[in-house]
Amino acid sequence: MSRKTPPNSYSSKILNILDGKPAIPLDSINNNRNTKTGYALTRSIKNLVEAGCVEVVCSDNKSYLKLTKKGKRKLDYIKLEGSGVLISTVWDGLWRIIILDIPEERKSERDALRYLLKKADFKCIKNTVWVSPHPYEHLFTNIKKDLGLGTELMIIITDKLDEKTKLAFLESSKR
């Protein structure tokens, strides 16, 4: 995920089309033969395949595109970077608490998760405890599943926080 993908690019649109589907026929994406659009789509598909975000599967004389785990993570990142499409701005009264306990040998995953937590406006109130009022739990549930993080990532949703924890959250929000 070294290169940023603009939320409205062909690549992000392709990833969004593949989201939640086992695979889709390649020709259903690349059916626009307008030279400019057709070239851009073909190039985007090629770049996604080279980046390991999608794979081409051939079956019954037909080619299909399939989202990989890396592609799912990239799509989650694009959604997170998007302009507020993922979350409601009205607080539902629930706090989301995420506890990370990822070992040192998986440091890159731990750092990536911390980055995503910050982007999702979670605040670190203790070394491994992150709190937010925003409903991102589904995103982190998917990340947990995709990365195979059993008890290394715990998600707690509650309607109550003690006053000191609320203060710690508010203090970390000011930084």
N, C-alpha and C positions, 0 to 999 in steps of 0.2 A: 504494500500500500504506500509505496514511496511517492507515486504521482497522484496528485489530487484529480478527481473526476468531477467536473462541474455537474451539479444536480440536473441540468437540462440536456446533457450531452447524449449522443446516441448510445454510448456505452452504459450510462446509468439507466436509460430507457430500456435497453435490452435486459439488464439485470433485473429491473422491476417487472418486466414481462415474465421472466423465468421464476421469480419469487413464488414459492409455494407450489410449484409444478414439478413433477418428476422430470419432464423433458418436453420440448416443443419442436415441431418440424422446422428445420432451418429455413425452408422456403416461405413459411408463414411470416418470418421476420423480414426476410430479404425479398419480398415480393414487389417492391417498388423499384422498377428498372429505370427510373429517371436517372440520368448519368451522375448528376451531382449527389443525390440522395443515395442511390445504389452504391456508389463508390464509398461514401461515408459509412454506410451500414456495413459493407464488406470489410472495410478497414477496421471499424470498431470491433466487429466479431473476431477478426484476426488478432487484434491487440488483446482482447479479452482471453482468447485461447492461449496466446503466448504468455500472458501474465498468470495463467493457471486459474482464472476466475470462472471460465466455462470450458466444457469439453464437448467435442463433436462425437456423437455416437452414431454409427451406421447400422441400420437394420432394415430388412425388407426393401432393399434398393432405395432407401430414403435416409437422409441425414437429419439428425436431431441435435439440438443444443441442450446441454444439461448444466445447471449451476453446480459448482464445486463448493467445498467448505470455505475455501479462500474467497470465492465469489460472494458467498453469503456474508462473510465478515466485511467485505468491501461494501456490499449493499447496506449493511447495518451502519457502517461508517458514513455512507452517503446520506442515509436517512437522518442520522444524527447531525450532520453538517447542514442539512436542509433548513429551510426557513420556517421553522415552527410547525411543520406539517405533522410531526410525530406526537406532539403533546398538547394537551389542553392548557390554556392559561388560567383557568379557573381551578383553584385548589379544591380537591374533593374531600379534604379533611383527613387524609391518610398520609402517614410518613412511610417512606421506603428506606430501609436500612440494609446495607450490603456489607457483609463481613468477608474480607479476603484473607486467606491463609494459603498462599501459593508458595511452594518451596523455592529455594534459591536456584535450583537447576532449571526452573521454568521462569527465570527472571524476565525474559523478553515478553512473555504472555502477561506477567504481573504488571510490567510497565505499560503495556498496551491497554490493559484493563483500567489502570489508574488514569491514563490519558482519557479514555472513554468516559469514565466516571466524572472527571473534571468537565469534559465537554457537555455532559448531561446535567451539569450544575449540581452534582453531588458535592457535599462538603465533607472533608476528612476531619472527624472530631476526635479520633484516636488513631494510632498508627495503622490499624487495619479495618477501622469502622467508618463507613461512609453513610451520610444521611441526606435525603432529599424529599421535598414535598411533591416532586413531579412524577407522573406515572410512567416511568421507564422500565418497570419491572419485567414487562414482556420482552423487551430488547435484551435485558441481561439474563433472563431465563433462557432465551435462544442462544446467547453467547455461551452460557454455562453448559448447555447441551452440546453445542458445536465443538467446544474445546474439551469436553469430557471432564468437567470440573465437578466432581461429586460433592464432597463436603468442603472443598477448598474455597468455594464461593457460596455463601449463604445469603438468601434474600428473605427479609422479614418485612411484612407490611402490618402496620399498627395504627390505631387512631390516637394513641396516647404516648407521649414522651414526658419524662420527668422534667422539672423546671431547669435543672442544671444542664441537662442534655440539650434542651431548647436554647439555653443561653450559649452553650458551646457552639451550636449550629449557627446562631445569629452572629457570634463573634467571628467564626470562620468565614461567614458571608461578607463581612466588612473588609477582609484582607484582600 
